[in-house]
Amino acid sequence: MKEENRTFKKNLLKKNQNSKLFKRISILSIIFLISYITIGLLLSNQPYFCTIFVYTMIAILYFMVTFSLFLATRHVKKYGQRTQLAWGLLTFSVLLSTVASVMWAIIIIYFNLNPATSVADLFYLLFFPVFLLGIFVFPSTRKNNHQRYKAYFDIGMVLFSAFLVIYTFFISPAAEFYQGDLLKLIFSLAYVVAGLLLLWALLDLIFNRIKTNMQTPFIILVLGIFILTITSTLYAYQLITGTYVPGGAGDVGWLVGYTILGLAGAAQFTNFNINRNRHITRFLSWHYSYHWTPYLALAGIFISYSLLIWAVNTSNPNLLFLEAGSGVLIFMVITRQIVSIRENRDLYHQAQKEIKTRRKVEESLQKSESLYRTIFENTGTATLIIDKKNRLCLTNSEFERITGYSQEEVSEKTWQDLVSKESQKIIEELHKDMNRDYDHTPRTVEIKFIDKEGIIKDGFLIFTLIPGTEDFLASLLDITQRKKDHELVKKSLKEKEVLLKEIHHRVKNNLMIISSLLNLQSHYIDDKEHLEIFRESQSRANSMALIHERLYKSSDLKSIDFGDYIQNLAREIFHSYSTTDSEINLIVDVEEVMLDIDNAIPLGLILNELLTNSMKYAFPQGESGEIKVKFSKKDKTYTLIVEDNGVGFPPRFDYKNTDSLGLQLINNLTAQISGELELDTTNGTCFKIEFLESGFHD
């Protein structure tokens, strides 16, 4: 939540900074235009300096507009390559105008010639098709085929109406004014066509291109194109009539139009948005629903027919041409109406399909509601819906059974009325956690609820948020009897645990008594062979007693730390058989591994036999040496290694078939734990036993 607030504040700060930057650019643009007009008027009595100032200012302005559009081109990379290409083409078109303005300045200042109809004008004229291409490259708004065709006809009608006006007042007079200056005529007509191209760009932008994520730049572009269209038309008229003066008042329109194009680029790279009032909002609403755009075509038709009426009343020589043009407009209107009729027919069929679909959906909803109510009533648990005000707005029959409250009785109650105070705190904390991080909050909790009779019961509550709402769906299980049964089971397990510990303790004591009896009996035996048998039996009893001692002291009563057991057993056997003259070194390398009783007792006896054999036979007559004991676990395999560097076994000794009781025990006990026994007599004696965990034997 804190991170989201920090991000929101950061974005708001950046938005405010961008808004201030755009406003500063707008103010500087206005100051620039005012300065241009003011200083131009002040220098009007000094034509040479006025010309230098005017075209220097024009070149600077066009360069700044180019730079603004270039920044917009870089900024819109996130909107896709097509949008970036469109802004790039707009930038290139203004760059052509910048080059043209520099050439104009050179022609006027250095050659003292009128730049109109010069090579510089070619660069100005290139601005118009490149700019139109940039407008066309912008991604269009989504329309169906009928809407697209109607938009084409609307644009066509407006353009054709404009062409009739331009022909009547520009092309026809140009033919009359033609006095053999073909180049002037070509450039005049070229600017007339350029005006139509700008009008086309303006209409296409309005009809097809304005999108939500670039509303402000496009609205500013529309204004700039509108001004440039008017200025281009006036410039064409001045060329035709021979009234154009370079650097005159007519050039202000160019400056204003290009300045507004630069502001459109600034609005794009600063992410500036207009604070839309209700009029702009209504305009955009009409635009997206295509309610007002056909009126542009209607206005064009109205102007065309007004022009026809004027031509009839004034006996204008273009009357026949205007009559033919009106016929074309009538054809376009009829064709557009046919498209509208087809669209209405398709809309009617679509509406019929939607009505059928809606009926099916309603039937499906009724079935779903019936299914939902059946499931809600027969979940086997008390189910309830809690609204955002914590009221129980819906419960099922199972809820009434375990609480005693009917739906009517709980309709005005909140969940706080039905749970203990301790449970209220638990649920409130859980509710806060869910508001902070719903996905990682537990959905289950144990509570104590109060039934209609005031009896406090144990319950298990499961709840989830109903998608698309602020209500919760909860399931309540009455676990009162289960809790009681659980306590009885825990008590019984505790008793059995105590009993099992007592058994292990008594077994250990009995084994120690046997060991003590064997020890006492050994004092009355003079035969060394018989005495050794008693000592071995005593050692075996001690090894088993040590395991039972570890078991009743362990936490789970089933397994012991066998590494610790090995260290204790090895130490006892070592001290039992070592003498003061003995130079035997005992090395124990064991891991902390838990081993269950089924494997611990056989393995303890095996270890006892192996260590006893090494102590007794590996180092005769007080020889020095070392005995190593290793115990480890890898994956599910245990490994016990007992080795010494003593005299070893006789050659060709078969340890699997021997009369030795100790080795017989080792072989039998290894088989008991499903292990594998290996003997290596390369350097003394090395016994290696590997076995799997209980339950993993093949």
Secondary structure, DSSP 8 states (H G I E B T S, - for coil): -HHHHHHHHHHHHHHHHHHHHHHHHHHHHHHHHHHHHHHHHHTTT-HHHHHHHHHHHHHHHHHHHHHHHHHHHHHGGGG-HHHHHHHHHHHHHHHHHHHHHHHHHHHHHTT----TTSHHHHHHHHHHHHHHHHHHHS------HHHHHHHHHHHHHHHHHHHHHHIIIIIHHHHHH-SS-HHHHHHHHHHHHHHHHHHHHHHHIIIII--GGGHHHHHHHHHHHHHHHHHHHHHHHHHHHT---TTSTTHHHHHHHHHHHHHHHHHHHTT------HHHHHHHHHHHHTSSHHHHHHHHHHHHHHHHHHHHHHT-TTHHHHHHHHHHHHHHHHHHHHHHHHHHHHHHHHHHHHHHHHHHHHHHHHHHHHHHHHHHHSSSSEEEEE-TT-BEEEE-HHHHHHH---HHHHTT-BGGGGB-HHHHHHHHHHHHHHHH-STTS-SEEEEEEE-TT--EEEEEEEEEE-TTSS-EEEEEEE-HHHHHHHHHHHHHHHHHHHHHHHHHHHHHHHHHHHHHHHHHHHTT---HHHHHHHHHHHHHHHHHHHHHHHHHHSSSSSEEEHHHHHHHHHHHHHHHH--TT--EEEEEEE---EEEHHHHHHHHHHHHHHHHHIIIIISGGG--EEEEEEEEEETTEEEEEEEE-SS---TT--TTS-S-HHHHHHHHHHHHTT-EEEEE-TTSEEEEEEEE-TT---
